[in-house]
Amino acid sequence: MMTAEHTTSSGLARDVRADFPILATDLDGKRPVYLDNAATTQIPRQVLDAVYDYYSNDNSNVGRGVHTLGMRATDRFMRSRERVRAFLNAAEASEIVFTKSATESVNLVAQGLGTQVVSAGDEVLISGLEHHSNLLPWRQLCARTGATLRIANVDEHGEPSLDSFRAKITERTRLIAVAHVSNVQGTVNPVREIAAEAHRHGILVIVDGAQAVAHRSVDVRDLDADFYCFSAHKMYGPHGTGVLYGKAEHFERMEPLLLGGGMAPIATYEDGPVGARPPLRFEAGSPNIAGRVGTAAAMDYLDGLGRDAVGEHDAALAARAAEGLRALGGVTVYGAQAPLGGIISFNVDGVHPHDVGSHLNTFGIATRTGVHCASPFIDTLGIVGSVRASFGVYNTMEEVELLIDSVRTAEKGFWSTNHPNERFLKN
């Protein structure tokens, strides 16, 4: 738990670093400085122990088994769903659907509800900085239905505003999809206000929270979005587990993406209705039980630290990194002066971002380079890509200073400005 001595960002990091075994790894004589948290966070012992305990003591399948292990596995699975409900302050556990990723969650809404809501001549509205996972499903939906995909413009800092959404809402707008926090530059979007404006026009709102839940408290009833999704591996949990929150009335009319065991209480050889009540209707097949257990443990871990304290820590690191990099000269940091989402993106003048990332790796610093699966937004900035540094609970101010000092040594012209493998950089 947080105490007075942990009020500084480095204090929080020092308190938790021992929880993450990978941070003690020897990488060619260096300890990792892991600044790639927007792609994947590292996993604390508490989560690793929970997954190990499940496999060691309760491993079985869930559902109709009446033997002891089956009932214990089912109990842990059901408790995991309730833990997610509490984490998001959803009204009912039935409003929580487990998926394999935020990407699958968005596709589930697009394919299971989109065709009921969107038809020829209608419009789907997204922001100009969306991840491909919150762009391509809607682009496909529009292509299939004859609808039009519209984009809410970003300002000179590459950020959308409530007014930019208002300007694009028409009487044909049926859906709005927007990221809570941009995965490129940490922009925190006004999703509560967007949802309120949309609902005044009878428009559904889907929020991609993949970059939000690790950095801030999320109350889905307060945000009032119709759907909210995220992945566990970006919030100190295991890979292969995602969450889709949806209001009960929407889940009741949604069609399942997959059919099979677990989602149909009975089946016949004749045509007829298929599917149980939500949430099981959308969870065909044997579930990733260990992933659900690990997700619940990751939520316990974050709440034990205090999500507001974690958010303040991550924002302080990002703000210092942006300030220090801008002060170097010859470095462009994209987005607002004081980023709040724990993410910054930057470029060194005359040096390809991939080469900067490779240079930083020689200091043991892990960053992400390329277009960050948001190529339309990167194109609006007029760049081939960027270097992204993203921060987590175990990062320290000392690591931020090392990042700044290491970028200083990435001299203009030291590497090729036309990298030979542009295809790699576009991933």
Summary of the structure (lengths in Angstrom):
residues: 427
radius of gyration: 22.1
end to end distance: 38.5
largest distance: 70.5
contacts: 1523
relative contact order: 0.16
helix: 44%
strand: 15%
